[in-house]
Amino acid sequence: MPAPLLPDPPAPVAAPPAHRRTVRITVVLLFAAWLVDYADRLVINLVLPSIGAEFDIDRTQQGLVVSAFFLAYALCQIPGGMLADRFGGRRVTLWALLSWSVFTALTGFAWSFAVLLALRFAFGVAEGIFPPAAMKVLVERTRPEERMGANGAVMSSNALAAVITPLAVAPLVAVFGWRSAFWSTAALGLFALVAVRLWLPAPLPRTDSAPSQAPAARPPLREVLRKGVLWRFSLMMFGYSTIIWGLNTWVPSYLSEEHGVSLTAAGALVAIPALGAAAATVIGGRLSDRLGGHHRKVIVPGMGVSAAALLLMANTPSLTGFVVFGTLAIFAASLAYMPIFAVPMAGLTPEYVGVGGAVIIVGGQVAGIVAPPVMGALADAFSFQVAFGFLVLGAVVAAVMACLTPQDATAFRAAADRAPRTPSPAKESA
């Protein structure tokens, strides 16, 4: 009889100093890699007005430039998880860092809208294999009870990148042009590659099975993908990411076109809500650890506040009001990020974190495919106010899914084990 896909976790024991050192170094290196990863994909949002003017494309087409990345990124999440489970998280992480740095640099040489779309798609493929690999790297070097805190620290890099990127890129673009931004971030990716290659510690010894046990047979991929509970968490991520990527994509253009704010000033204004998001990501991770999951207690009120703030932001004529309400919206929504991962990461064993985490991440990338062009079309056909109002749907989806998913690791494992399994050949022939 095959071993269960989702066995109960071991009881926690005190961590030795070597273990704590492994966790700290892993967190620092993954923080740096994610910082560059997120900065690379944010650059396009800041230079969209310049690209639109150079290639003579409207907002809908600008949204498609963003979506090309997310389409490839989403398609590569599950294959990336399979690669990480097959070849190891460290090796796939290094592949991703090298390849996305190359395609980021090549983006700076794009000479047409079609070439830009192709390069953004290739860039999405390269970055798409990174998240499940990075998640596997972290899981292999942490214990379940400390995982959410560690992952919260790592993922706060995304919000920090949202602060640093506009502040650094806007002046660079103003002086050297939009292409220089891609060449600069590509160089940072190569530095992160070298650091991970040299200093990432070895995985911790496994404690969830006895050494004498034979390795459990790996179930078919389709069996993991048929876990409906994972896809409900993926829908929750879709709702959250609709808000985040909708704001990240169009706020710089809105500030420039509707309020006449310069690119440098817009970068400074965009950094304000990003600071709130950074704090909220860490707070959300801490709350997940303290609550032992129970993401509904964080996500439902957070998304309620975010929805109200989005409506106020969309309808205020004041630049100050727009920034204040936008900051509140993104802070409240960002509280949800770590709780979305808390229960699945506690319930999945390391062998399946790559694919299982990829399923959840796919939801966020589908939001990245949908939100930018839909909002661009709404802004072209109606107004930016209607486009920003569309983001309330993301808050509704996330809150509803938070109520329809297991609230702790035990309930998650029970829900996953209730999913229909592929019948064995013996049963089929009986």
ChimeraX attribute file (.defattr): number of C-alpha atoms within 10 A of each C-alpha:
attribute: neighborCount
match mode: 1-to-1
recipient: residues
	/A:1	5
	/A:2	8
	/A:3	12
	/A:4	13
	/A:5	20
	/A:6	20
	/A:7	15
	/A:8	15
	/A:9	18
	/A:10	11
	/A:11	9
	/A:12	11
	/A:13	8
	/A:14	6
	/A:15	10
	/A:16	8
	/A:17	9
	/A:18	10
	/A:19	16
	/A:20	13
	/A:21	12
	/A:22	17
	/A:23	23
	/A:24	15
	/A:25	16
	/A:26	25
	/A:27	23
	/A:28	17
	/A:29	20
	/A:30	25
	/A:31	23
	/A:32	22
	/A:33	27
	/A:34	24
	/A:35	25
	/A:36	26
	/A:37	26
	/A:38	19
	/A:39	27
	/A:40	25
	/A:41	21
	/A:42	21
	/A:43	21
	/A:44	22
	/A:45	22
	/A:46	27
	/A:47	21
	/A:48	22
	/A:49	22
	/A:50	17
	/A:51	20
	/A:52	15
	/A:53	10
	/A:54	12
	/A:55	14
	/A:56	13
	/A:57	15
	/A:58	14
	/A:59	22
	/A:60	18
	/A:61	18
	/A:62	26
	/A:63	26
	/A:64	21
	/A:65	26
	/A:66	27
	/A:67	25
	/A:68	21
	/A:69	26
	/A:70	29
	/A:71	23
	/A:72	23
	/A:73	31
	/A:74	27
	/A:75	18
	/A:76	23
	/A:77	30
	/A:78	25
	/A:79	17
	/A:80	29
	/A:81	32
	/A:82	23
	/A:83	19
	/A:84	29
	/A:85	20
	/A:86	12
	/A:87	12
	/A:88	19
	/A:89	27
	/A:90	22
	/A:91	15
	/A:92	23
	/A:93	27
	/A:94	20
	/A:95	15
	/A:96	26
	/A:97	27
	/A:98	19
	/A:99	18
	/A:100	25
	/A:101	28
	/A:102	19
	/A:103	22
	/A:104	27
	/A:105	21
	/A:106	18
	/A:107	24
	/A:108	19
	/A:109	15
	/A:110	16
	/A:111	11
	/A:112	12
	/A:113	18
	/A:114	12
	/A:115	13
	/A:116	20
	/A:117	21
	/A:118	16
	/A:119	23
	/A:120	29
	/A:121	22
	/A:122	22
	/A:123	28
	/A:124	26
	/A:125	25
	/A:126	25
	/A:127	31
	/A:128	30
	/A:129	32
	/A:130	30
	/A:131	26
	/A:132	32
	/A:133	32
	/A:134	26
	/A:135	22
	/A:136	26
	/A:137	28
	/A:138	23
	/A:139	28
	/A:140	22
	/A:141	24
	/A:142	23
	/A:143	22
	/A:144	21
	/A:145	16
	/A:146	14
	/A:147	20
	/A:148	30
	/A:149	22
	/A:150	23
	/A:151	24
	/A:152	27
	/A:153	22
	/A:154	24
	/A:155	23
	/A:156	26
	/A:157	25
	/A:158	24
	/A:159	25
	/A:160	21
	/A:161	25
	/A:162	26
	/A:163	24
	/A:164	19
	/A:165	26
	/A:166	28
	/A:167	20
	/A:168	14
	/A:169	25
	/A:170	23
	/A:171	16
	/A:172	17
	/A:173	19
	/A:174	13
	/A:175	9
	/A:176	10
	/A:177	15
	/A:178	22
	/A:179	19
	/A:180	19
	/A:181	26
	/A:182	24
	/A:183	20
	/A:184	17
	/A:185	21
	/A:186	27
	/A:187	15
	/A:188	19
	/A:189	27
	/A:190	19
	/A:191	17
	/A:192	23
	/A:193	20
	/A:194	13
	/A:195	15
	/A:196	22
	/A:197	15
	/A:198	8
	/A:199	11
	/A:200	18
	/A:201	18
	/A:202	12
	/A:203	19
	/A:204	15
	/A:205	9
	/A:206	12
	/A:207	12
	/A:208	13
	/A:209	13
	/A:210	8
	/A:211	9
	/A:212	6
	/A:213	7
	/A:214	9
	/A:215	9
	/A:216	13
	/A:217	11
	/A:218	14
	/A:219	15
	/A:220	10
	/A:221	12
	/A:222	10
	/A:223	14
	/A:224	19
	/A:225	15
	/A:226	15
	/A:227	19
	/A:228	16
	/A:229	21
	/A:230	22
	/A:231	20
	/A:232	21
	/A:233	25
	/A:234	27
	/A:235	25
	/A:236	32
	/A:237	29
	/A:238	27
	/A:239	27
	/A:240	31
	/A:241	27
	/A:242	29
	/A:243	28
	/A:244	22
	/A:245	23
	/A:246	25
	/A:247	24
	/A:248	20
	/A:249	25
	/A:250	24
	/A:251	23
	/A:252	24
	/A:253	23
	/A:254	18
	/A:255	21
	/A:256	15
	/A:257	13
	/A:258	11
	/A:259	13
	/A:260	12
	/A:261	17
	/A:262	15
	/A:263	24
	/A:264	18
	/A:265	18
	/A:266	22
	/A:267	25
	/A:268	18
	/A:269	22
	/A:270	25
	/A:271	22
	/A:272	16
	/A:273	22
	/A:274	25
	/A:275	20
	/A:276	21
	/A:277	29
	/A:278	25
	/A:279	16
	/A:280	24
	/A:281	29
	/A:282	26
	/A:283	19
	/A:284	27
	/A:285	29
	/A:286	22
	/A:287	23
	/A:288	26
	/A:289	20
	/A:290	13
	/A:291	16
	/A:292	18
	/A:293	26
	/A:294	23
	/A:295	28
	/A:296	22
	/A:297	17
	/A:298	23
	/A:299	30
	/A:300	21
	/A:301	16
	/A:302	22
	/A:303	30
	/A:304	18
	/A:305	18
	/A:306	28
	/A:307	25
	/A:308	15
	/A:309	21
	/A:310	26
	/A:311	20
	/A:312	19
	/A:313	25
	/A:314	21
	/A:315	15
	/A:316	14
	/A:317	13
	/A:318	11
	/A:319	14
	/A:320	12
	/A:321	15
	/A:322	20
	/A:323	19
	/A:324	16
	/A:325	21
	/A:326	25
	/A:327	25
	/A:328	22
	/A:329	30
	/A:330	29
	/A:331	24
	/A:332	25
	/A:333	32
	/A:334	31
	/A:335	30
	/A:336	32
	/A:337	25
	/A:338	29
	/A:339	30
	/A:340	29
	/A:341	24
	/A:342	29
	/A:343	26
	/A:344	24
	/A:345	21
	/A:346	26
	/A:347	24
	/A:348	24
	/A:349	20
	/A:350	20
	/A:351	21
	/A:352	23
	/A:353	26
	/A:354	32
	/A:355	25
	/A:356	26
	/A:357	25
	/A:358	29
	/A:359	26
	/A:360	25
	/A:361	27
	/A:362	25
	/A:363	25
	/A:364	24
	/A:365	27
	/A:366	24
	/A:367	26
	/A:368	28
	/A:369	25
	/A:370	20
	/A:371	29
	/A:372	29
	/A:373	22
	/A:374	18
	/A:375	27
	/A:376	24
	/A:377	20
	/A:378	20
	/A:379	19
	/A:380	14
	/A:381	12
	/A:382	11
	/A:383	14
	/A:384	23
	/A:385	20
	/A:386	16
	/A:387	23
	/A:388	22
	/A:389	18
	/A:390	21
	/A:391	26
	/A:392	20
	/A:393	14
	/A:394	26
	/A:395	29
	/A:396	19
	/A:397	18
	/A:398	30
	/A:399	23
	/A:400	18
	/A:401	23
	/A:402	26
	/A:403	16
	/A:404	13
	/A:405	23
	/A:406	24
	/A:407	21
	/A:408	18
	/A:409	22
	/A:410	17
	/A:411	14
	/A:412	21
	/A:413	22
	/A:414	14
	/A:415	16
	/A:416	21
	/A:417	16
	/A:418	12
	/A:419	14
	/A:420	11
	/A:421	14
	/A:422	12
	/A:423	8
	/A:424	8
	/A:425	8
	/A:426	7
	/A:427	7
	/A:428	8
	/A:429	6
	/A:430	5
